[in-house]
Every structure is written in structure tokens, then in C-alpha cells.
Amino acid sequence: MSFQIHALPAEPFQRLFTMSARELAEVRATRMIADAKPGYPCRVSLADADIGESVILVNYDHQPADSPYRSAHAIFVREHAEQVFPERGAVPEVLQTRLISVRAFDENHFMVNADIADGSDLHEVIPAMFGDPGVAYLHLHNAKPGCFAARVTRA
């Protein structure tokens, strides 16, 4: 079964790069400079920021549905990131190199399954999760820090 990994659109985050430190704090965000690679995975470009690159760490409502699983967590966005559109069935390197929590949700936004996988195994784990017809979509999270990484749909 084919799948599609989705990056976040850049537009909602662009205004953050024009804000002062105080203004960023008011929206639960902060500007940082990447000091390691890997270490600052951008959710728009689905790539790690380069050392010295400006990023915003912001609280992102990745599960806004009105269900008990409603959730938000910190994510990084690179300053000049452009939204990527991975090919069907492709797993970006930023996901392949991390331990990933895979969470399966039904059409009512209830979690119906979950697993942890090495990112290099996602090309097998994702189709297996979609083998359940009750799974509407998946959320990928970096397992150790727990932050949202990407949304996955059937393709």
C-alpha cells in the first residue's frame, strides 16, 4: 500500500521570523541558531537545519481535532524553508535517521494503534499500519523528545 508523507506549509510560520524575542515569547516561540546537525529538524522542509542556520521553535497544534487526543508540541521551522512534497512512498532522511513513534488515528481522530520504529523501517511500518481499514491517517513523532514530525495519509 502506498503512502504520502506531508510536510507543513511554510506560510503560517513566515511571520514568526519578523517578530522580536518578546513578541515570539507571547506566542510560545523562540528564535534559535542551530548548533548541531542533526538536531533541528524542520517540519516544513523535512530536513535538518545546517549549523548556524536560524530556526524558530514554536508550539504547534498538530492534532487540533475535537477529541481526547487533541495535542500540541514544540516543532522547529527553518527561516527560509520551503514546503517539500516527498514522492509517494518516500521517507525523507530526517525521518529515516531517528527513532519514530507512529500513531494511527481513525476518522474520529481517536488513536487506534501505535508503535515505535527505527526511521529506516518506516517504509515497512507505515503500510502495515494502513493495513487496518479503520486507520484514516498517521502521525509520526520523534520518539525521544516526543515532538510531531509529519502526517501520513494513504496515497
C-alpha positions, 0 to 999 in steps of 0.5 A: 500500500502506498503512502504520502508523507506531508510536510507543513506549509511554510506560510503560517510560520513566515511571520514568526521570523519578523517578530522580536524575542518578546513578541515570539515569547507571547506566542510560545516561540523562540528564535534559535541558531542551530548548533548541531546537525542533526538536531533541528529538524524542520517540519516544513522542509523535512530536513535538518537545519545546517549549523548556524542556520536560524530556526524558530521553535514554536508550539504547534497544534498538530492534532487540533481535532475535537477529541481526547487526543487533541495535542500540541508540541514544540516543532522547529521551522527553518527561516527560509524553508520551503514546503517539500512534497516527498514522492509517494512512498518516500521517507525523507532522511530526517525521518529515516535517521531517528527513532519514530513513534507512529500513531494511527488515528481513525476518522474520529481522530481517536488513536487506534494503534501505535508503535515505535520504529527505527526511521529506516523501517518506516517504509515497512511500518507505515503500510502495515499500519494502513493495513487496518481499514479503520486507520484514516491517517498517521502521525509520526513523532520523534520518539525521544523528545516526543515532538510531531514530525509529519502526517501520513495519509494513504496515497 
